[in-house]
Amino acid sequence: MWRYILRRILLQGIPVLLGFTFLLYLIITIAPGSPVTHLRGVPDLDTSVIAQREAQLGIDQPFLIQYGKWLLQVVRGDLGLSFDSARRPVLLLIQERMPATIILSLSSILLGWGIGIPVGILSARYQYSVFDYLITFLAFVGISIPSFFFGLILLYVFALNLNILPAGGFFMAGETPTFLGYIRYLALPALTLGLSNIAGVARYMRSSLLEVLHEDYLRTARSKGLGEHIVIYKHAFRNALLPILTLMGFMLPSIFSGAVIVENIFTWPGLGSLAIQALNERNYPVIMGINLMFAVLIFLGSIIADISYAVADPRIRYE
C-alpha cells in the first residue's frame, strides 16, 4: 500500500501539480490589466510609476523567470508575499482562512453522505414506490439547480422572511462563540454547498444497491432465512458502497470550486472570498497559493478514495 501511495505521489501527483501551476501562472500573467493598477486604494498612476512598482514586485520580468522564482519559493515552503500594501505572507493568509473553508467543506460532505446514503438505500428498497419517485424527482432538482440560486432562495426564506438564521458572516463583533452559534451560521452555506452532494450520493447509492440486490450471494443469504434488513445492511451495503467511494474523489473538486461561490454569497470568511478578492486585484501570489492548496487537497482526496476501496473490500489490494 505504501509503495502504491509513493508511486502515485512521485509519478502522478508531482507532474500533475507542476503542469497545473505552470498553466495557471501563464493564464493569470497574460490576463489583461496590471496588479499595480488593480490593487485597492491605489490612485490613478502614470506609466512611469506603474513600471517602477511592477519592477519592485518582479512582474516586469519574462513569464518563465517569474514562474521559476515562484516555484523555487514553493519548494522551500514559501508561497511568497501578497501584492497588497501590507505585503503579508501568502501562507499566513491561507492559514487564517483555511479552517473556515475546511469546516464548510466537511459539513457539506457529511450532509451529502449522512443524508444521501440512507435516502438512496430506502429508495432502492422501495423501488417504484411513491417515495422512490419523489426522491428521484428531488435528486434531479438538486443536481440541476445552481448553488448560487439555491443559496439566494435559502437567504430569502430563512434569513429575510422567517429571520431564524443569520444572512451571512461568522459571529458578529462582541458575540460570544457557542456551539449552537456555529450551527446557526453554518447551516445555510453548508446546506447550499451540500445540496448537489446529497442528490448525487442518493442517486448513486440507489443505482449501486439495485445492482447488488440481484447478486447470487444475496439470494443465498435470503434462502438461509436471513431477514431483509440484515441482507441489505450487512451484506449488500458494503459492496454497493464502492461506487460511492469513487464518487468521493470526484466530489472534492466540485466542493472546493463551489465553496468559492457559496462563501461570497454568505460572506463566509474562507479561502473562497479571499480568492475572489485576489482575482479582482490580480494578486498573483495569493491566486497561485490558494489554487495550489486546492489542487493538493483534491489529489489527497483521490488517494483517500483509493485507500477506502481496500478498506471496504478486502479483495482489493494495491501492489
C-alpha positions as CSV (number, residue, x, y, z in Angstrom):
1,M,0.0,0.0,0.0
2,W,2.8,2.5,0.9
3,R,4.6,1.7,-2.3
4,Y,1.4,2.4,-4.2
5,I,0.9,5.8,-2.4
6,L,4.5,6.7,-3.1
7,R,4.2,5.9,-6.8
8,R,1.0,8.0,-7.0
9,I,2.7,11.0,-5.5
10,L,6.0,10.8,-7.5
11,L,4.7,9.6,-10.9
12,Q,1.3,11.3,-10.9
13,G,0.9,13.9,-8.2
14,I,4.0,16.0,-8.7
15,P,3.9,16.1,-12.6
16,V,0.2,17.0,-12.5
17,L,0.8,19.8,-9.9
18,L,3.7,21.1,-12.0
19,G,1.6,21.2,-15.2
20,F,-1.4,22.8,-13.4
21,T,0.7,25.5,-11.7
22,F,2.5,26.3,-15.0
23,L,-0.7,26.7,-17.0
24,L,-2.4,28.7,-14.2
25,Y,0.6,31.1,-13.8
26,L,0.6,31.5,-17.6
27,I,-3.1,32.4,-17.7
28,I,-3.0,34.9,-14.9
29,T,0.1,36.7,-16.2
30,I,-1.3,37.1,-19.8
31,A,-4.7,38.3,-18.5
32,P,-5.3,42.0,-19.2
33,G,-4.5,44.5,-16.5
34,S,-1.7,45.1,-14.1
35,P,-1.7,44.1,-10.4
36,V,-0.5,47.6,-9.6
37,T,-3.5,49.3,-11.1
38,H,-6.0,46.8,-9.6
39,L,-4.9,47.0,-6.0
40,R,-7.4,48.6,-3.7
41,G,-6.7,52.1,-2.5
42,V,-4.2,52.8,-5.3
43,P,-4.9,56.1,-7.1
44,D,-4.5,56.7,-10.8
45,L,-0.8,56.4,-11.6
46,D,1.2,57.4,-14.6
47,T,3.1,54.9,-16.7
48,S,6.5,55.5,-15.1
49,V,5.2,54.9,-11.5
50,I,3.3,51.7,-12.7
51,A,6.5,50.4,-14.3
52,Q,8.5,51.2,-11.1
53,R,6.1,49.3,-8.9
54,E,5.9,46.4,-11.3
55,A,9.7,46.2,-11.1
56,Q,9.5,46.2,-7.3
57,L,7.1,43.3,-7.4
58,G,9.1,41.5,-10.0
59,I,6.3,41.2,-12.5
60,D,8.1,43.1,-15.2
61,Q,10.3,40.0,-15.9
62,P,9.5,37.3,-18.5
63,F,7.0,34.7,-17.6
64,L,9.4,31.8,-17.3
65,I,11.6,33.8,-14.8
66,Q,8.6,34.8,-12.8
67,Y,7.3,31.2,-12.7
68,G,10.8,29.8,-11.9
69,K,11.2,32.1,-8.9
70,W,7.8,31.3,-7.6
71,L,8.4,27.5,-8.0
72,L,11.7,27.8,-6.1
73,Q,9.9,29.6,-3.3
74,V,7.3,26.8,-3.1
75,V,10.0,24.1,-2.9
76,R,11.4,26.0,0.1
77,G,8.0,26.1,1.7
78,D,7.4,29.8,0.9
79,L,4.4,30.9,-1.1
80,G,5.7,34.4,-1.4
81,L,4.3,37.8,-0.3
82,S,0.9,39.3,-1.2
83,F,1.0,42.2,-3.6
84,D,-1.2,44.4,-1.4
85,S,0.1,47.3,0.6
86,A,0.6,45.1,3.8
87,R,2.8,42.6,1.9
88,R,1.7,39.8,4.2
89,P,3.0,36.2,3.6
90,V,0.5,34.2,1.4
91,L,1.0,31.2,3.7
92,L,-0.2,33.2,6.7
93,L,-3.3,34.5,4.7
94,I,-4.2,30.9,3.8
95,Q,-3.7,29.6,7.3
96,E,-6.1,32.3,8.6
97,R,-8.8,31.4,6.0
98,M,-8.3,27.6,5.6
99,P,-10.1,26.5,8.8
100,A,-13.3,28.2,7.8
101,T,-13.2,26.6,4.3
102,I,-12.4,23.1,5.7
103,I,-15.3,23.4,8.2
104,L,-17.7,24.4,5.4
105,S,-16.5,21.7,3.0
106,L,-16.5,18.9,5.6
107,S,-20.0,19.9,6.7
108,S,-21.3,19.7,3.1
109,I,-19.6,16.2,2.7
110,L,-21.2,15.0,6.0
111,L,-24.6,16.2,4.8
112,G,-24.1,14.6,1.4
113,W,-23.1,11.2,2.9
114,G,-25.3,11.4,6.1
115,I,-28.5,12.2,4.1
116,G,-27.7,10.8,0.7
117,I,-26.8,7.3,1.6
118,P,-29.8,6.5,3.8
119,V,-32.2,8.1,1.3
120,G,-30.6,6.1,-1.5
121,I,-30.9,2.9,0.4
122,L,-34.6,3.5,1.2
123,S,-35.2,4.5,-2.4
124,A,-33.7,1.2,-3.6
125,R,-35.5,-0.9,-1.0
126,Y,-38.9,0.6,-2.1
127,Q,-38.2,0.7,-5.8
128,Y,-41.1,2.1,-8.0
129,S,-42.9,3.3,-4.9
130,V,-44.2,6.9,-4.4
131,F,-41.2,7.5,-2.1
132,D,-38.8,6.3,-4.8
133,Y,-40.4,8.6,-7.4
134,L,-40.3,11.5,-5.0
135,I,-36.7,11.0,-4.2
136,T,-35.8,10.6,-7.8
137,F,-37.5,13.9,-8.7
138,L,-35.9,15.8,-5.8
139,A,-32.5,14.3,-6.7
140,F,-32.7,15.6,-10.3
141,V,-33.8,19.0,-9.0
142,G,-30.9,19.1,-6.5
143,I,-28.3,18.1,-9.2
144,S,-29.7,20.7,-11.7
145,I,-30.2,23.8,-9.6
146,P,-27.2,26.1,-9.4
147,S,-25.7,26.5,-5.9
148,F,-25.8,30.4,-6.1
149,F,-29.6,30.3,-6.9
150,F,-30.4,27.8,-4.2
151,G,-28.3,29.9,-1.7
152,L,-30.3,33.0,-2.6
153,I,-33.6,31.1,-2.1
154,L,-32.4,30.0,1.4
155,L,-31.3,33.5,2.2
156,Y,-34.7,34.9,1.2
157,V,-36.7,32.3,3.1
158,F,-34.8,31.7,6.3
159,A,-32.9,35.0,6.8
160,L,-35.2,37.7,5.3
161,N,-38.7,36.3,5.7
162,L,-38.5,34.0,8.7
163,N,-35.5,35.7,10.3
164,I,-34.5,32.5,12.1
165,L,-30.9,32.1,10.7
166,P,-28.2,34.7,10.1
167,A,-27.8,36.0,6.5
168,G,-24.1,35.6,6.5
169,G,-20.8,36.1,8.2
170,F,-19.3,34.1,11.1
171,F,-20.1,35.6,14.5
172,M,-20.6,39.4,14.9
173,A,-18.2,41.6,16.8
174,G,-18.7,41.1,20.5
175,E,-20.8,37.9,20.1
176,T,-19.7,35.0,22.3
177,P,-19.0,31.9,20.1
178,T,-21.1,28.9,21.1
179,F,-21.8,25.5,19.6
180,L,-25.3,26.5,18.7
181,G,-24.0,29.7,17.2
182,Y,-21.6,27.7,14.9
183,I,-24.6,25.6,13.7
184,R,-26.7,28.7,13.0
185,Y,-24.0,30.4,11.0
186,L,-23.0,27.2,9.2
187,A,-26.5,25.9,8.4
188,L,-27.3,27.9,5.2
189,P,-23.9,27.8,3.5
190,A,-23.4,24.1,4.3
191,L,-26.8,23.2,3.0
192,T,-26.3,25.2,-0.1
193,L,-22.9,23.6,-0.8
194,G,-24.1,20.1,0.1
195,L,-27.3,20.1,-1.9
196,S,-25.7,18.6,-5.1
197,N,-23.7,16.2,-2.9
198,I,-26.9,14.9,-1.2
199,A,-28.7,14.5,-4.6
200,G,-25.7,12.8,-6.3
201,V,-24.9,10.4,-3.5
202,A,-28.6,9.4,-3.2
203,R,-28.8,8.6,-6.9
204,Y,-25.5,6.7,-7.0
205,M,-26.5,4.8,-3.8
206,R,-29.8,3.8,-5.3
207,S,-28.5,2.5,-8.6
208,S,-25.5,0.8,-7.0
209,L,-27.6,-1.0,-4.4
210,L,-30.2,-2.1,-7.0
211,E,-27.4,-3.8,-9.0
212,V,-26.1,-5.6,-5.9
213,L,-29.5,-6.8,-4.7
214,H,-29.8,-9.2,-7.6
215,E,-26.5,-10.9,-7.0
216,D,-26.5,-14.7,-6.3
217,Y,-24.9,-14.4,-2.9
218,L,-27.8,-12.3,-1.7
219,R,-30.3,-14.9,-3.0
220,T,-28.3,-17.4,-1.0
221,A,-28.5,-15.3,2.1
222,R,-32.2,-14.9,1.8
223,S,-32.7,-18.7,1.2
224,K,-30.9,-19.3,4.5
225,G,-33.6,-17.3,6.3
226,L,-31.8,-14.1,6.9
227,G,-34.1,-11.0,7.3
228,E,-34.1,-8.4,4.6
229,H,-32.7,-5.8,7.0
230,I,-29.6,-8.0,7.6
231,V,-29.3,-8.9,3.9
232,I,-29.2,-5.2,2.8
233,Y,-27.3,-3.5,5.6
234,K,-24.8,-6.3,6.4
235,H,-24.2,-8.0,3.0
236,A,-25.3,-5.7,0.2
237,F,-24.4,-2.3,1.6
238,R,-20.6,-2.9,1.8
239,N,-20.3,-3.9,-1.9
240,A,-22.7,-1.2,-3.0
241,L,-20.5,1.4,-1.3
242,L,-17.6,1.0,-3.7
243,P,-19.0,3.3,-6.5
244,I,-19.8,5.9,-3.8
245,L,-16.1,5.9,-2.7
246,T,-15.3,6.6,-6.3
247,L,-17.7,9.4,-6.3
248,M,-16.0,10.9,-3.3
249,G,-12.8,11.6,-5.3
250,F,-14.9,13.4,-7.9
251,M,-16.9,15.4,-5.3
252,L,-13.9,17.2,-3.9
253,P,-13.2,19.4,-6.9
254,S,-16.8,20.5,-7.1
255,I,-16.9,21.1,-3.4
256,F,-13.9,23.4,-3.4
257,S,-15.0,25.2,-6.6
258,G,-18.5,25.6,-5.2
259,A,-17.1,26.9,-1.9
260,V,-15.8,30.0,-3.8
261,I,-19.3,31.0,-4.9
262,V,-21.1,30.0,-1.7
263,E,-18.6,31.8,0.6
264,N,-19.2,35.0,-1.3
265,I,-22.9,34.7,-1.2
266,F,-22.9,34.2,2.6
267,T,-19.7,36.4,3.3
268,W,-18.1,33.3,4.8
269,P,-14.5,34.1,5.8
270,G,-12.8,31.3,4.0
271,L,-10.5,30.9,1.0
272,G,-13.3,31.4,-1.5
273,S,-13.8,35.0,-0.6
274,L,-10.1,35.5,-0.4
275,A,-9.7,34.0,-3.9
276,I,-12.3,36.3,-5.4
277,Q,-10.6,39.3,-3.8
278,A,-7.2,38.2,-5.2
279,L,-8.7,37.7,-8.7
280,N,-10.1,41.2,-8.7
281,E,-6.8,42.7,-7.6
282,R,-4.7,40.5,-9.9
283,N,-2.8,39.3,-6.8
284,Y,-0.7,36.6,-8.4
285,P,0.9,35.0,-5.3
286,V,-2.4,34.7,-3.5
287,I,-4.1,33.3,-6.5
288,M,-1.3,30.7,-7.0
289,G,-1.2,29.8,-3.3
290,I,-4.9,29.2,-3.0
291,N,-5.2,27.1,-6.2
292,L,-2.1,25.1,-5.2
293,M,-3.7,24.3,-1.8
294,F,-6.9,23.3,-3.6
295,A,-5.0,21.1,-6.1
296,V,-3.1,19.3,-3.3
297,L,-6.3,18.7,-1.3
298,I,-8.1,17.3,-4.4
299,F,-5.1,15.0,-5.1
300,L,-5.1,13.8,-1.5
301,G,-8.8,13.2,-1.7
302,S,-8.3,10.9,-4.7
303,I,-5.7,8.9,-2.8
304,I,-8.0,8.6,0.2
305,A,-10.8,7.3,-2.1
306,D,-8.4,4.6,-3.5
307,I,-7.4,3.6,0.0
308,S,-11.0,3.4,1.0
309,Y,-11.5,0.7,-1.7
310,A,-9.2,-1.7,0.2
311,V,-10.9,-0.9,3.5
312,A,-14.4,-1.5,2.1
313,D,-13.5,-4.6,0.0
314,P,-10.6,-6.8,1.3
315,R,-10.3,-8.4,-2.1
316,I,-8.8,-5.2,-3.4
317,R,-5.1,-4.9,-2.9
318,Y,-2.6,-2.3,-4.4
319,E,0.7,-3.9,-5.3
